[in-house]
Amino acid sequence: MSNDTILQVRGLSVDFPGRKGDTTAIADVDFDLKLGETTCFVGESGSGKSVTARAVLNIVEPAIIKKGAIHLVDVKAGQKIELSGLDPDGAEIRAVRGARIAMIFQEPMSSLSPVHTIGQQITEAILLHQDVDEAEARRRAIEALRAVQIADPEQAIDKYPFEYSGGMRQRAMIAMALGCEPDILIADEPTTALDVTTQAEILRLIRGLQESRRMAVMFITHDMGVVAEIADQVVVMLHGRVVETGAVDQVFHAPEHAYTKKLLKAALGLDDAPARRRETPSDEVLIETGDLSLAFPSKGKLFKRVAGVQALDRVSVELRKGEILGIVGESGSGKTTLARVLMGRFQPQSGQAIYHMRDGGTRDLTDKASFRDGQVYREMRMIFQDPYGSLNPRMTVEQIIGEPLLVNGLLKGADLRRRVGALLERVGLPATAMERYPHAFSGGQRQRIGIARAIALDPRIIIADEATSALDGSIRAQILDLLLDLRAELDLSILFIAHDIGVVRYFCDRVAVMHRGRVVETGTAVQICDAPQEAYTQRLISAVPIPDPRKRHLTAS
């Protein structure tokens, strides 16, 4: 074992007990973590990455660690601590969690307590593991916030999570993890839900903190661009097993396993536009917005006054027949607000959004009356970001997909069942899947169910709000190709909201870039991605991680 090795895992296996026998989550996993190095764990959902990370901290319940050894090296004492054999609720493992090994979770809003200030949550961790009083713990918490570059940490420490942006909440989680100066930092998909510029900031931050504190970082992700940007070592997992391990350059430029090659092909494939792209779309306009403006007023929240926000500021865009229009920008740029205005969820204070209907008539989408007859909803459908949260867990797939047909009085009984079966087969799922519930499907399969529901009424327009951001690389490519096939088959127009520039380059015909509620640049996907004119667009493009470790451009801050 190298002198720099801080964690050694050998033959680790974790099982989930069930009524019909145990299910193996991970089997015979081996790896080492070294001080000052980042080891990235990659693989699709269900490959065992997160279970492996949780096993290191012995927090896998209701699963059990079946066998294997997890040795944490105590450099000062020159000894090894066996973690897998400790009581998961005992004092020994609790002394390790947070103090020696800290973890950052994927979704900071659900990981932070909404009723306690950021400072209270960071100082709690420090008081638990350090022999200091509350005043010293608060001082250390402020220093931790300053280390993760939270502005004005003396004031920010007393704010609640809802008062932080997504990027700031993730920084706060990092500050909490680093409060006790751990030897190992486990980051479980810490940038998946973030836009590219915020992601770049978090990656720089983790890299810089690692270099200054010489931590070992176990970084879990499905984004091969992120892996290329930050990894020293790479562990590739498939079906609970490690199929390839090596230095980042070797894994990217001389991969050995077929699955690693598949992951790289999916990542690199997004750099090439498919032949089905329409750089010269139809002249027929389906939706045209003119000077849409929407401001959310100030309001009281938890005894404080929250300032109003100008969500849309004179937004004018066009969606043409048969085209895919990408709407890109950072979180808070107004992308989702625009989609909700077009679907009648919000009414702007000024401007209009005219929809040219199939029967030749028009509707102003900013007027609630436009949606009362239901025809607009039949012609405009939506695919949501979360493929699980957007499906009713108490309904079967047949009920979920059939609901819009049933509600609109179009089909029932055997005819409805046949239509649902045909829709499932069209999106690549067997007709027999209609009898199952959403929890029985993977993320990619659930998104296919959402797409089947969206096309059930033969719409003309699909609004896809971050429809692939929660999916793994290869699954994401499959969903994009499915949507391209449906566009060609059904002559769909798609308004595609995204923060992933690679996806936009691959999928969209034209792109509108939004910043602080305004459209700052519009053009073809090639022009926007390869030759952006506006400084903001250039900053977005430059923040995109390239899936090649020889082309790193995000330096530590």
N, C-alpha and C positions, 0 to 999 in steps of 0.2 A: 504494500500500500504506500502510495506517494506521501511525502511529508505534507503536501498541500491538501490531501484528501480529508474532508471534514465529515462526509457521510458516505457510508458504504452499504449498498443493498444487494443481497444475494438470495436468489431462489424465492422471491416474494410471491405468494399466492393469496388471493382474497376471494372468498365465496359469499354469495348471498343465499341464505337458507330459504327454502320454499316447501310447500306442502308436497310437491312431487319430486323433491330432492334439491340438492344444492346447485346453484348456477355459478360458474366460475367467471369472475369479473376480470381478474388478471392472473396470469400463471407464469411462474419461474422467471420473474423480472429481475434483471441484474443491471446496476448502474452505479457510478460514483459521482459525487459532487465535490468540486475542488474550490478552495478559497480563491477569490479573484476571477472566477470563471462563470459564464452563463451557459447552462445546459438547457436547451430547448427540447420540450417533448411535443411531438407533432403526431397527428393522426385524426381520422374522422371521429364524429360523435360516436360514443360507444366503444372506442378503442381501448379505454382504460386509463387515460391520462390523469383525469381528476381523481379517480380511485387510488391511483398510485401516489399522488400527492397527499391525499388524506391519510393513506396508510402510514406515511412517514410520520405524521402527527398522531397516529393511532385514533383517528376520528372517523371510522368507517361504518359505525353502527347504522342500520341493523346487520350489515355484513360483518364477517369475522376474518381475521388474518389466519389463514389455514396453516401456512408454514412459511419459512424463510427468516432471514436475519436482517435487521436494520441497525447498523452500528453508527452511533454519533460519537465522533472523536472529541475527547476533552483534551485540547492542546496543552493547557496548563498542567493538568494532572498526569498527562501521558497515558490516559486510559480511554477505553471505549465503553459507551453506554449502550446496552441492548434495548432498543425502544419497543420492538414488537412484542416482547414478553411482559411489558409493564401493564398494570391495571389501567384501562382507558380512562377511569375516573379517579385514579390515585394521585397522590401528591407528587410523586416522582415525575410522571409525564406532564402534569400541569406546570411543574417548574421549568420544563423544557419549552412548552408552548408559549410563544410570545417573547420569552427571554433568550433562548438559544435559536429557536426556529420560529419565524413569523410568516404569516400568510396574508396575501391580498386576494380578495375574491372578485369575481367578474362584475357583479352588479353592485356598485357602492351604495345605491339608495336603499336596497333591501338588506345590506349588511350593516348599515349604520342605524342606530336608534333614532327615530324621528322626534322623540320627546326629551332628548338630552342634547346639550350643546356639543360641538365638536371637541371643545376643551375638556369637558367632563369625561368624554369617552377615551381620549388619549391619556389623560391623567389617571384614569382608572387602571389602565394597563401598566402604567409606570409604577403606581402605588402597589400593584399586585406583585410585581417582580423585583422592585428596587427598595432598598432600605432608606427611604427618603420621606420627608414630611410633605404636606400638601402644597406648601409654598414652593419648595424645590421641584415637585412634580409639575406644577404649573409652569415654572421657568423652563423646564426641559421640554414641556409640550410646546411652548412658544418657539423654542429653538428648533424643534422638529418641524413645525409649520414653516419656519424661515428656511430650513434646509430643503424643503420641497417647493420653495419659491411661491408660497402663499403671500400675497401682498398684505402689508400691515398686519402681521400675525398677532400683535397685541390686541387688536380689535376683532380680528377674524376668529380668535379662539372662543369667543363668547357667542358665536352665531350658531344657528341650527342647520342641519344638513339641507333643508329646503332652500336656504338662503345661498347655497353654493351651486355653481354650475356643475355639469357632469364631470368636466375635467378637474375642477377644484375638489369635488367629492372624492375622486380617485386619488388626488394628491393627499387629501386628508387621510385616506385609508393607508397610503404609503407612510405618512407621518406616524400614524398609530403603530404600524408594523415596525418602524425603525426606532420607536421611542426607547426601547430597551437595548438598542444596538446589538441585534442578533447576529449570529454567524451565518445563518442561512435564511434567505428570503424566498418563499414560494409564491409565485404570481400566477394565478389561475385565470387565464384569458382576461387580463386586466385592461385591454384596449379594444376588445371586440365591439362594444357599443359606442365607441368614440369616433368622431370624424377624424379625417386624416391629419389635420394640423394639430388637434389636441392629442391624437395618438403619438405624433412625432415628439411633442413636448414630454409626454409621459415616458416614452422610450429613452429620450435623452436624459431625463431625470434619473431613471432607474440605473442607466449606464454610469452616469456621473457619480451617483451615491455608491454604487458597487465599487468603482475604482478608488474612491476616497476612503471607503471603509473596508475594502478587500473582503467583501462578502462573497459567498457562493449563492448564485441565483438559479433556482429551478423555475423555468418560464414555460408555461403551458399555452399553446396557441394552435390554431389551424391555419394561420396566415403565413404562407411560405416567404412572403416579402419581409415580414417582421423577423422571421427566423434568420434570413440572410443578413438582416441589418444588425442584429444584436448577439447572435449565438457564437460561442466558442466551440461547443460540442452539441451534437444533435442526437436525440433518441427517437426513432420512428416506431410507433406502436400500431398494431393491427389485431383486432379481436382479442385484446387482453395480453398480447405477447409483444416483446421487443423483436422487431424483424431486422433492424439495422441500427448501428451505432457508429459514430465517427466524428472527426473534425468537420466543421461546417463546410469548408471548401471541398473536402472529399465527398461529402454527401451530395452536394449540389452539382459537382462537376464530374464525379465518377461514382454515381449511385450503383449499388449492387442488387438490391431487391426490386422486384417488379412493382411492388406497391409504392416504394419511394419514387420510382420513375413515373408512376401514375400521378402522384401528388405534384411533382414538379411540372409535368405536362399540363395539368389543370391550371397551375399558377401561371406558367409561361403562355398558355393558350389565350389568356385574356389580353395579351399584348397584340394579338392579331385579330383584325376585324373580320367577321364572317362574310362570305360572299353574298349573304342575304341582306346586307345593309343597303338602305336606300338613301344615298347622298343627295338625290334629287327627288324630294317627295312630291306628292300630288299638290295641285294648286287649290284643291277643295279644302276649305277651312271648316273644321267641326266645332272647335271652341276658340273664341277670341276674347281676351280680356283687355279692358282699357282702363288704365289708371286706377287699379284696385288699391284701396287704402283701408287698413284696419288697425285700430289702436285699441289695446286692452287697457281699460281705466285702472287707476291706482285703487288699491283696496286694503283693508285691514286684515292681518293674518297673525294669529298668536300675539295679540296686543301690539303689533307693529304695523306700520304703514308701508306697503310694498308699492314702489313707484310703477306707473303705467309703462307699457311697452308698445312701440310702434312696430307691429308684427309685419304688416305689408305697407309699402310706401310707393304708391303709383306704379303698380306692377302691370306690365303689358306683355302678354305672350300669346302665341298661336299654336294650336295643335291641329295638324292637317290629317286628312284621311290616309290611313295606312302607315303613318309614320310613328316612330318611337322618339318622343321628346324627353330628354333627361333633364331633371331639375336637380342641380348640385349646389352644395354650400355647407358651411359648418353648422353645428347644432345652434339653433336660435336664429338661423338666417331667414326663416319664413317658409321653408319648403312644405312642411306638413300643414301649416296654416293655409297656404294656397290650396292644397288638396281639399281641406275641409270646407273652404269657401265654395269650391266647385261642386262639392257633394251636398251643399245646403246645410252644413253643420254650423257655419258661422255666416253672419251677414255683415259685410263691410260697411264702413261709414260713407264711402264714396266709390265711384267707378262701377263698371258693369262687366259681366262675363256672359257672352251670348253663345248659346249652344244651338247649332243647326241640326234639327232632328231628322230622323229617317223619312218622315212623311213630308218633309219640305218646310215645316213650320220652324219657329225659333222660340227659345225660352231664355229668359234672363236668369242665370243661375244664382244671382244675388237676391232674387225675390222668392220668398218662401212659397208663394203660390205656384211656382214652377214645378214643385215636387208633389203637389197634392193629388194629381191624377195617377201618379206612379209610373207614367211612361218614361220619364227621365231616368228614374232608378232602374228601369228595365234595360235602358240603352247604355247607361253608365254604371259600371260595377267596380268594386274595389278589392284589392288584395292587400292584406295587412302585414306588418313587419313580423309579429310574433306568431308563428304557425301553430302554437299550442293555445295561447291565450285568446285567439280569435275564434276558436272552435269550442262549442259548448260540450264540456266533458260528460254531461248527462244524456247527450243525444248520440245515437248511432250515426255512422257515416251516411247511411241512407237518409236519415232524417235531416242531417246537416245539408247535404247537397240538394235534397228534394224540397226543402222548406221554401225557397223562392218560387219554385214551380207551383207548389201547393197554395201558397199565399196569394199568388197572382191568378189562381183558378185555371191554370193551363193544363195540368195533368193530375191524375190521381190513380190509386189502385195499381193494377198490373202495368199500365202504361207508364206510370211514374217510376216504378221499379225498373222497368226496362231502360228508361232514359237515364236513370242514375247509374245503372250498370255500364251503359255506353259511355257516359261521361268519365267514369273511373278508368275504363280501358283507354279512353282518349288521352288521359294524362299519365298513362303508364302503370296503372294499378289494376289488379284483377277485380272483376265484378263481384266476386265473393267477399271482397273487403267491406262491402256495404253493411254487413252485419256486425262489424266490430266498432269499438269506441276509440276516440282519438288517442288515448294513452297507449294503445297497442301499436302505434306507428312511430317511426323515427321522425326527426325534424323535417327532413326532405320529403318524406311521404305525407306528413301533415300539410306541408305547403302545397303539394300536389292536390290534396283534398280541397284546400282553399281556392286553388285555381279552378278546379272542377265546379265548385259552387259559383265562382265568379262568371264562368262562361255558360252556366245552365240556361240563362234567358237569352242567349244569342246576342250579347251586347255589341255595340259599335266601339265603345271606349272602355279601356281598363285603366284605372288609376292604381299603380303599385307603389305603396309607401314603404320603402326600405324592405322590399319583399325577399331579398336574398342576404341581407346583412347578418342574419343569425345562423347562416348555413355554412358548412365546411366547403373548402375549395372545389372539390370534385362534384359535390352535390349542387353547389351553386351553379356550376357550369351546366349541369343537366337541366336545372330549372330555367336558366336563361335560354338554352336551346329549345326547351319545350315551349316557352313563350314565343320564341321566334317562329317555330312551326305553327303555333296557333295564330299568330299574326298573319302568316301567309295563307293559312287555310280559311280563316274567318274574316279576313280583311280588317283586322282590328287596328285601332289606333291606341297607343299606350303612352300614358304620362307616367314616367318612371322616376321616382324620387330616390336619390341615393347620395351617400357620401363617399362611396368607393369609386375613385376615378378609373381604376382598372376595369371595373364592371361597365362603367359608362362608355369607355373607349370601345369595349367589345360589343355592347348591346345597342347603343343609341344611334339614331340618325343625326339628330340635332341636339344641342345642349344649351340650356339657359343657366347661367351661374348667378346665384343669389347671395347677397351679403347684407346683413342688417335690414332685411325687409325689402331690398331693392334688387332688381335685375341689373347686374353690372356688365354682363357680356353675353351675347348670343351668337351661335355659329354652328357649323357642322362639327360632329364629334372629332374628326381629324384635326380641324383647325383649332378647336378649343384645347384638345389634349396635346397637340404637337407644337402649336404656335400661338399660345394665348397672348392677348394684347394687353389686358388689364393686369395691374400689379397684384391684385388680390387673387386672380385666377392663376397667375404664375406662382404665387405662394402655395396655393392648393396643390398644383401639379408637383412642385418641388418637394412637398411633404410626403408624397407617395413612396413607400418603401419598394425597392426594386428586388425581385426574387433572384438575386445574384450577389453572393458575399464579396465579389471582387469590385462591386459598384456601390459600396456603402457611401452614404452621404449625410447621415444623421450623426454628427459628432456629439460627444457628451457635453452637457452644459455645466 
